[in-house]
């Protein structure tokens, strides 16, 4: 497929090879969920700083984008910077499971239990040991 071809609705199609050429502050592109974004004009506004974006420029950053947990406002703002989409051939080679659901009842909930249960348990045991050995005993 030729690079930068047009789809029927006027949206441009890019290859990963084409996106990889745009890694500078003047031309900073990414792929997120098979859409191509030119964030060159957004670098100064990014809350995490432009360095974060430039480190990832020219790549499929879907997983990194989702791992950060961007807000609804950030996701809506993305439309302004969308310049096209990834060609079908490259879509098949990228792993994109879609937006993560942070409120689902899957393993993310299990991880949240373990992330606070262990510290709470350790704090409880520490308080028992403190009471037994550090507090003055009533006689």
Contact map, one row per residue, 1 for C-alpha under 8 A:
1110100000000000000000000000000000000000000000000000000000000000000000000000000000000010000000000000000000000000000000000000000000000000000
1111100000000000000000000000000000000000000000000000000000000000000000000000000000000000000000000000000000000000000000000000000000000000000
1111100000001110010000000000000000000000000000000000000000000000000000000000000000000000000000000000000000000000000000000000000000000000000
0111110000011110010000000000000000000000000000000000000000000000000000000000000000000000000000000000000000000000000000000000000000000000000
1111111000011100000000000000000000000000000000000000000000000000000000000000000000000000000000000000000000000000000000000000000000000000000
0001111111111000000000000000000000000000000000000000000000000000000000000000000000000000000000000000000000000000000000000000000000000000000
0000111111111000000000000000000000000000000000000000000000000000000000000000000000000000000000000000000000000000000000000000000000000000000
0000011111100000000000000000000000000000000000000000000000000000000000000000000000000000000000000000000000000000000000000000000000000000000
0000011111100000000000000000000000000000000000000000000000000000000000000000000000000000000000000000000000000000000000000000000000000000000
0000011111110000000000000000000000000000000000000000000000000000000000000000000000000000000000000000000000000000000000000000000000000000000
0000011111111000000000000000000000000000000000000000000000000000000000000000000000111000000000000000000000000000000000000000000000000000000
0001111001111100000000000000000000000000000000000000000000000000000000000000000000111000000000000000000000000000000000000000000000000000000
0011111000111110000000000000000000000000000000000000000000000000000000000000000000011110000000000000000000000000000000000000000000000000000
0011100000011111011000000000000000010000000000000000000000000000000000000000000000011110000000000000000000000000000000000000000000000000000
0011000000001111111000000000000000000000000000000000000000000000000000000000000000000110010000000000000000000000000000000000000000000000000
0000000000000111111100000000000000000000000000000000000001110000000000000000000000000100010000000000000000000000000000000000000000000000000
0000000000000011111110000000000000000000000000000000000000000000000000000000000000000000000000000000000000000000000000000000000000000000000
0011000000000111111111000000000000000000000000000000000000000000000000000000000000000000000000000000000000000000000000000000000000000000000
0000000000000111111111000000111000010000000000000000000001100000000000000000000000000000000000000000000000000000000000000000000000000000000
0000000000000001111111100000100000000000000000000000000011100000000000000000000000000000000000000000000000000000000000000000000000000000000
0000000000000000111111100000000000000000000000000000000001000000000000000000000000000000000000000000000000000000000000000000000000000000000
0000000000000000011111110011100000000000000000000000000011000000000000000000000000000000000000000000000000000000000000000000000000000000000
0000000000000000000111111011100000000000000000000000010011000000000000000000000000000000000000000000000000000000000000000000000000000000000
0000000000000000000001111111000000000000000000000000010010000000000000000000000000000000000000000000000000000000000000000000000000000000000
0000000000000000000000111111000000000001001000000000010000000000000000000000000000000000000000000000000000000000000000000000000000000000000
0000000000000000000000011111000000000001000000000000000000000000000000000000000000000000000000000000000000000000000000000000000000000000000
0000000000000000000001111111100000000111000000000000000000000000000000000000000000000000000000000000000000000000000000000000000000000000000
0000000000000000000001111111110000000111000000000000110011000000000000000000000000000000000000000000000000000000000000000000000000000000000
0000000000000000001101100011111000011111000000000000000011100000000000000000000000000000000000000000000000000000000000000000000000000000000
0000000000000000001000000001111100011110000000000000000111111000000000000000000000000000000000000000000000000000000000000000000000000000000
0000000000000000001000000000111111111000000000000000000001111100000000000000000000001100000000000000000000000000000000000000000000000000000
0000000000000000000000000000011111111000000000000000000000011100100000000000000000000000000000000000000000000000000000000000000000000000000
0000000000000000000000000000001111100000000000000000000000000100000000000000000000000000000000010100000000000000000000000000000000000000000
0000000000000000000000000000001111110000000000000000000000010000000000000000000000001100001000010000000000000000000000000000000000000000000
0000000000000000000000000000001111111000000000000000000000000000000000000000000001111100000000000000000000000000000000000000000000000000000
0000000000000100001000000000111101111100000000000000000000000000000000000000000001111100000000000000000000000000000000000000000000000000000
0000000000000000000000000000111100111110000000000000000000000000000000000000010011110000000000000000000000000000000000000000000000000000000
0000000000000000000000000011110000011111100000000000000000000000000000000000000011100000000000000000000000000000000000000000000000000000000
0000000000000000000000000011110000001111111000000000000000000000000000000000000010000000000000000000000000000000000000000000000000000000000
0000000000000000000000001111100000000111111000000000000000000000000000000000000000000000000000000000000000000000000000000000000000000000000
0000000000000000000000000000000000000111111100000000000000000000000000000000000000000000000000000000000000000000000000000000000000000000000
0000000000000000000000000000000000000011111111000000000000000000000000000000000000000000000000000000000000000000000000000000000000000000000
0000000000000000000000001000000000000011111111001100100000000000000000000000000000000000000000000000000000000000000000000000000000000000000
0000000000000000000000000000000000000000111111001100000000000000000000000000000000000000000000000000000000000000000000000000000000000000000
0000000000000000000000000000000000000000011111101100000000000000000000000000000000000000000000000000000000000000000000000000000000000000000
0000000000000000000000000000000000000000011111111100000000000000000000000000000000000000000000000000000000000000000000000000000000000000000
0000000000000000000000000000000000000000000011111000000000000000000000000000000000000000000000000000000000000000000000000000000000000000000
0000000000000000000000000000000000000000000001111111000000000000000000000000000000000000000000000000000000000000000000000000000000000000000
0000000000000000000000000000000000000000001111111111100000000000000000000000000000000000000000000000000000000000000000000000000000000000000
0000000000000000000000000000000000000000001111011111110000000000000000000000000000000000000000000000000000000000000000000000000000000000000
0000000000000000000000000000000000000000000000011111111000000000000000000000000000000000000000000000000000000000000000000000000000000000000
0000000000000000000000000000000000000000000000011111111100000000000000000000000000000000000000000000000000000000000000000000000000000000000
0000000000000000000000000001000000000000001000001111111110000000000000000000000000000000000000000000000000000000000000000000000000000000000
0000000000000000000000111001000000000000000000000111111110000000000000000000000000000000000000000000000000000000000000000000000000000000000
0000000000000000000000000000000000000000000000000011111110000000000000000000000000000000000000000000000000000000000000000000000000000000000
0000000000000000000000000000010000000000000000000001111111101000000000000000000000000000000000000000000000000000000000000000000000000000000
0000000000000000000101110001110000000000000000000000111111100000000000000000000000000000000000000000000000000000000000000000000000000000000
0000000000000001001111100001111000000000000000000000000111110000000000000000000000000000000000000000000000000000000000000000000000000000000
0000000000000001001100000000111000000000000000000000000111111000000000000000000000000000000000000000000000000000000000000000000000000000000
0000000000000001000000000000011101000000000000000000000001111100000000000000000000000000000001000000000000000000000000000000000000000000000
0000000000000000000000000000011100000000000000000000000100111111100000000000000000000000000000000000000000000000000000000000000000000000000
0000000000000000000000000000001110000000000000000000000000011111110000000000000000000000000000010000000000000000000000000000000000000000000
0000000000000000000000000000000000000000000000000000000000001111111000000000000000000000000000010000000000000000000000000000000000000000000
0000000000000000000000000000000000000000000000000000000000001111111100000000000000000000000000000000000000000000000000000000000000000000000
0000000000000000000000000000000100000000000000000000000000001111111111000000000000000000000000000000000000000000000000000000000000000000000
0000000000000000000000000000000000000000000000000000000000000111111111000000000000000000000000000011000000000000000000000000000000000000000
0000000000000000000000000000000000000000000000000000000000000011111110000000000000000000000000000000000000000000000000000000000000000000000
0000000000000000000000000000000000000000000000000000000000000001111111000000000000000000000000000000000000000000000000000000000000000000000
0000000000000000000000000000000000000000000000000000000000000000111111100000000000000000000000000000000000000000000000000000000000000000000
0000000000000000000000000000000000000000000000000000000000000000110111110110000000000000000000000000000000000000000000000000000000000000000
0000000000000000000000000000000000000000000000000000000000000000000011111110000000000000000000000000000000000000000000000000000000000000000
0000000000000000000000000000000000000000000000000000000000000000000001111111000000000000000000000000000000000000000000000000000000000000000
0000000000000000000000000000000000000000000000000000000000000000000000111111100000000000000000000000000000000000000000000000000000000000000
0000000000000000000000000000000000000000000000000000000000000000000001111111110000000000000000000000000000000000000000000000000000000000000
0000000000000000000000000000000000000000000000000000000000000000000001111111111000000000000000000000000000000000000000000000000000000000000
0000000000000000000000000000000000000000000000000000000000000000000000011111111000000000000000000000000000000000000000000000000000000000000
0000000000000000000000000000000000000000000000000000000000000000000000001111111110000000000000000000000000000000000000000000000000000000000
0000000000000000000000000000000000001000000000000000000000000000000000000111111111000000000000000000000000000000000000000000000000000000000
0000000000000000000000000000000000000000000000000000000000000000000000000011111111000000000000000000000000000000000000000000000000000000000
0000000000000000000000000000000000000000000000000000000000000000000000000000111111000000000000000000000000000000000000000000000000000000000
0000000000000000000000000000000000001110000000000000000000000000000000000000111111100000000000000000000000000000000000000000000000000000000
0000000000000000000000000000000000111100000000000000000000000000000000000000011111110000000000000000000000000000000000000000000000000000000
0000000000110000000000000000000000111100000000000000000000000000000000000000000011111000000000000000000000000000000000000000000000000000000
0000000000111100000000000000000000111000000000000000000000000000000000000000000001111100000000000000000000000000000000000000000000000000000
0000000000111100000000000000001001110000000000000000000000000000000000000000000000111110000000000000000000000000000000000000000000000000000
0000000000001111000000000000001001110000000000000000000000000000000000000000000000011111011000000000000000000000000000000000000000000000000
1000000000001110000000000000000000000000000000000000000000000000000000000000000000001111111000000000000000000000000000000000000000000000000
0000000000000000000000000000000000000000000000000000000000000000000000000000000000000111111100000000000000000000000000000000000000000000000
0000000000000000000000000000000000000000000000000000000000000000000000000000000000000011111110000000000000000000000000000000000000000000000
0000000000000011000000000000000000000000000000000000000000000000000000000000000000000111111111000000000000000000000000000000000000000000000
0000000000000000000000000000000001000000000000000000000000000000000000000000000000000111111111100000000000000000000000000000000000000000000
0000000000000000000000000000000000000000000000000000000000000000000000000000000000000001111111100000000000000000000000000000000000000000000
0000000000000000000000000000000000000000000000000000000000000000000000000000000000000000111111100000000000000000000000000000000000000000000
0000000000000000000000000000000000000000000000000000000000010000000000000000000000000000011111110000000000000000000000000000000000000000000
0000000000000000000000000000000000000000000000000000000000000000000000000000000000000000001111111000000000000000000000000000000000000000000
0000000000000000000000000000000011000000000000000000000000000110000000000000000000000000000001111100000000000000000000000000000000000000000
0000000000000000000000000000000000000000000000000000000000000000000000000000000000000000000000111111000000000000000000000000000000000000000
0000000000000000000000000000000010000000000000000000000000000000000000000000000000000000000000011111000000000000000000000000000000000000000
0000000000000000000000000000000000000000000000000000000000000000010000000000000000000000000000001111100000000000000000000000000000000000000
0000000000000000000000000000000000000000000000000000000000000000010000000000000000000000000000001111110000000000000000000000000000000000000
0000000000000000000000000000000000000000000000000000000000000000000000000000000000000000000000000011111100000000000000000000000000000000000
0000000000000000000000000000000000000000000000000000000000000000000000000000000000000000000000000001111100010000000000000000000000000000000
0000000000000000000000000000000000000000000000000000000000000000000000000000000000000000000000000000111110000000000000000000000000000000000
0000000000000000000000000000000000000000000000000000000000000000000000000000000000000000000000000000111111011000000000000000000000000000000
0000000000000000000000000000000000000000000000000000000000000000000000000000000000000000000000000000001111111000000000000000000000000000000
0000000000000000000000000000000000000000000000000000000000000000000000000000000000000000000000000000000111111100000000000000000000000000000
0000000000000000000000000000000000000000000000000000000000000000000000000000000000000000000000000000000011111110000000000000000000000000000
0000000000000000000000000000000000000000000000000000000000000000000000000000000000000000000000000000010111111111000000000000000000000000000
0000000000000000000000000000000000000000000000000000000000000000000000000000000000000000000000000000000111111111100000000000000000000000000
0000000000000000000000000000000000000000000000000000000000000000000000000000000000000000000000000000000001111111110000000000000000000000000
0000000000000000000000000000000000000000000000000000000000000000000000000000000000000000000000000000000000111111111000000000000000000000000
0000000000000000000000000000000000000000000000000000000000000000000000000000000000000000000000000000000000011111111100000000000000000000000
0000000000000000000000000000000000000000000000000000000000000000000000000000000000000000000000000000000000001111111110000000000000000000000
0000000000000000000000000000000000000000000000000000000000000000000000000000000000000000000000000000000000000111111111000000000000000000000
0000000000000000000000000000000000000000000000000000000000000000000000000000000000000000000000000000000000000011111111100000000000000000000
0000000000000000000000000000000000000000000000000000000000000000000000000000000000000000000000000000000000000001111111110000000000000000000
0000000000000000000000000000000000000000000000000000000000000000000000000000000000000000000000000000000000000000111111111000000000000000000
0000000000000000000000000000000000000000000000000000000000000000000000000000000000000000000000000000000000000000011111111100000000000000000
0000000000000000000000000000000000000000000000000000000000000000000000000000000000000000000000000000000000000000001111111110000000000000000
0000000000000000000000000000000000000000000000000000000000000000000000000000000000000000000000000000000000000000000111111111000000000000000
0000000000000000000000000000000000000000000000000000000000000000000000000000000000000000000000000000000000000000000011111111100000000000000
0000000000000000000000000000000000000000000000000000000000000000000000000000000000000000000000000000000000000000000001111111110000000000000
0000000000000000000000000000000000000000000000000000000000000000000000000000000000000000000000000000000000000000000000111111111000000000000
0000000000000000000000000000000000000000000000000000000000000000000000000000000000000000000000000000000000000000000000011111111100000000000
0000000000000000000000000000000000000000000000000000000000000000000000000000000000000000000000000000000000000000000000001111111110000000000
0000000000000000000000000000000000000000000000000000000000000000000000000000000000000000000000000000000000000000000000000111111111000000000
0000000000000000000000000000000000000000000000000000000000000000000000000000000000000000000000000000000000000000000000000011111111100000000
0000000000000000000000000000000000000000000000000000000000000000000000000000000000000000000000000000000000000000000000000001111111110000000
0000000000000000000000000000000000000000000000000000000000000000000000000000000000000000000000000000000000000000000000000000111111111100000
0000000000000000000000000000000000000000000000000000000000000000000000000000000000000000000000000000000000000000000000000000011111111110000
0000000000000000000000000000000000000000000000000000000000000000000000000000000000000000000000000000000000000000000000000000001111111110000
0000000000000000000000000000000000000000000000000000000000000000000000000000000000000000000000000000000000000000000000000000000111111110000
0000000000000000000000000000000000000000000000000000000000000000000000000000000000000000000000000000000000000000000000000000000011111111000
0000000000000000000000000000000000000000000000000000000000000000000000000000000000000000000000000000000000000000000000000000000011111111000
0000000000000000000000000000000000000000000000000000000000000000000000000000000000000000000000000000000000000000000000000000000001111111100
0000000000000000000000000000000000000000000000000000000000000000000000000000000000000000000000000000000000000000000000000000000000001111110
0000000000000000000000000000000000000000000000000000000000000000000000000000000000000000000000000000000000000000000000000000000000000011111
0000000000000000000000000000000000000000000000000000000000000000000000000000000000000000000000000000000000000000000000000000000000000001111
0000000000000000000000000000000000000000000000000000000000000000000000000000000000000000000000000000000000000000000000000000000000000000111
